[in-house]
């Protein structure tokens, strides 16, 4: 059965270092290396077109097979609906994403885009293939709630931090066996 692993990009540079050289900070490279040594191998690796996702995949030790801009496209209308950092203050962020997705507006659209990318790419793999997707906060949560809408995520108390995400199997055109992947690190 195909397996999907989705991870948020690693730590980026801040302040005056931000626009010089790589996008990841030294701590970001170290965290990506650590996580990369614990996961894989993958038949395919996909990132958004925002450099921090590509750099995270490379620091993890994985070559990137495809860059998909839609993984990182969060329009201004989405930010008006959700707020850039509001999800960190929500007591139950995945329950809140489920509520927003039920409204059928921007969060729902983002979740559908993510889920469609994951499903379409998984369906191109070998029967026992695995896919790693490097993406972004908000996009991962909205996609995950779209794929697991039953409320089983509602008790999770934090959105995904850097290099965190989930792993799930894909059987008979549905996601199963969800495992939340936390990294235990903080910057």
CORSULPE-V974204 format. One record per pair of residues at least 4 apart in sequence whose C-alpha atoms are under 7 Angstrom apart, sorted by the first residue. I is the first residue (numbers start at 1). J is the second residue. Records with the same first field share a line. If there is no record, write none. Layout:
# CORSULPE-V974204
I=J, J
This chain:
# CORSULPE-V974204
1=127, 128, 169, 170, 171
2=122, 127, 128, 129, 130, 169, 170
3=129, 130, 131, 168, 169, 170
4=130, 131, 132, 167, 168, 169
5=131, 132, 133, 166, 167, 168
6=132, 133, 134, 165, 166, 167
7=133, 134, 135, 163, 164, 165, 166
8=134, 135, 136, 137, 160, 161, 162, 163, 164, 165
9=52, 53, 56, 134, 135, 136, 162, 163
10=24, 28, 31, 32, 56, 162, 163
11=24, 25, 27, 28, 162
12=23, 24, 25, 28
13=17, 18, 23, 24, 25
14=18
18=23
23=51, 52
24=28, 29, 52, 55
25=29
26=30
27=31
28=32
29=33, 59
30=34
31=35
32=36, 56, 59, 60, 163
33=37, 59, 60, 61
34=38
35=39, 60
36=60, 61
37=60
42=130, 131, 132
43=129, 130, 131
44=65, 130, 131, 132
45=63, 64, 65, 66, 131, 132, 133
46=64, 65, 66, 67, 68, 132, 133, 134
47=53, 54, 66, 67, 68, 133, 134, 135
48=53, 67, 68, 69, 70, 71, 72, 134, 135
49=67, 68, 69, 72
50=72
51=55
52=56
53=57, 134, 135
54=58
55=59
56=60
57=61, 62, 63, 64, 134
58=62, 63
69=73
71=114, 135
72=135, 136
74=78
75=79
76=80
77=81, 106
78=82, 106, 107
79=83, 84
81=106
82=86
86=90
87=93, 159
88=158, 159
91=157
92=96, 154, 155, 156, 157
93=97, 157, 158, 159
94=98, 141, 145, 153, 154, 156
95=99, 151, 153, 154
96=100
97=101, 142, 145
98=102, 145, 149
99=103
100=107
101=105, 107, 108
104=108
105=109
106=110
107=111, 142
108=112
109=113
110=114, 139, 142
111=115, 139, 142, 143, 146
112=116, 143, 146
113=117
114=118, 139, 143
115=119, 143, 146, 147
116=120
117=121
118=122
119=123
120=124
122=131
125=129
135=140
136=140
137=141, 160
138=142
139=143
140=144
141=145, 159
142=146
143=147
144=148
145=149
147=175
160=164, 165
163=183
164=181, 182, 183
165=180, 181, 182
166=178, 179, 180, 181
167=178, 179, 180
168=175, 176, 177, 178, 179
169=175, 176, 177
170=174, 175, 176
171=175, 176
